[in-house]
Amino acid sequence: MQYSDGFRSAEEKERYIQSTFSAIANHYDSMNQWMTFNLDSRWRKKTALFSAVPLGGKALDVCCGTGELSHCLASQVGTTGEVIGLDFNEDMLAVAREKQKKDQIHKNIIFVQGNAMTLPFPDNTFHTATIGFGLRNVPDFRHVLGEMMRVIQPGGTVVSLETGKPEAFLIKDMHKLYVKKMVPMLDKLSGGPRGPYAWLARSAQSFLPQEELAKEYKALGLEKVKYYNLLGGAVAIHVGFKV
């Protein structure tokens, strides 16, 4: 059996994603800034805001990578709150810990290694569970959303910051140009269609449009589901509440 993204199994995809993020860990942040026109930090701040995690609350950042969204959540919960940043790639976590140590900020973040498919936390632990640009890279995004829902308290939020399908006319044209011109260039720079940056671009193209992801949220039993388009719909924040 071959999945739509070209992988023969969930395990094969996990191994590939591990090696991909290990390869780009040290320049992941700078590439994000370049590829998003330096808008990614603003998007993460909005994601933390939409999470509605209270001052003194407890937040989980799934697939936290280098910890950028974790820091936004830490600002929101304040010094009396706590943020757990979880990722399965130790190289990305090493960058996150080094930034935290170097900048001496947000000591209320704990970075841990773990798998988003089997979150190592009891039910009803957190006020929010967020994931930034990670859903399209996990073996089963529905299962991951279910795990996130499991570990948040009733009234808490499941929040995803992810690439979307542009809805604004001008952005649609720009997106088509990006696909036709930028992705082939990324292929060359990163070793073909399975090179790290080419893969990230292609996985964004193949992921669900906003309305479809909102339906998946509702199918899980999340309520008050909304999504907020950014950059004309090229990126979107999805929010759902656990009852």
Buried (B, 14 or more C-beta within 10 A) or exposed (E): EEEEBBBEEBEBBBEBBBEBBBBBBBEBBEEBEEBBEEBBBEBBBBBBBBBBBBEEBBBBBBBBBBBBBBBBBBBBBEEEBBBBBBBBBEBBBBBBBEBBEEEEEBEBBEBEEBBBBEBEBEEEBBBBBBBBBBBBBBBEBEBBBBBBBBBBBEEBBBBBBBBBBBBBEEBBEBBEEBBEEBBEEBBEEBBEBEBBBBBBBBBBEEBBEBEEBBEBBEEBEBEEBEBBBBBBBBBBBBBBBBE
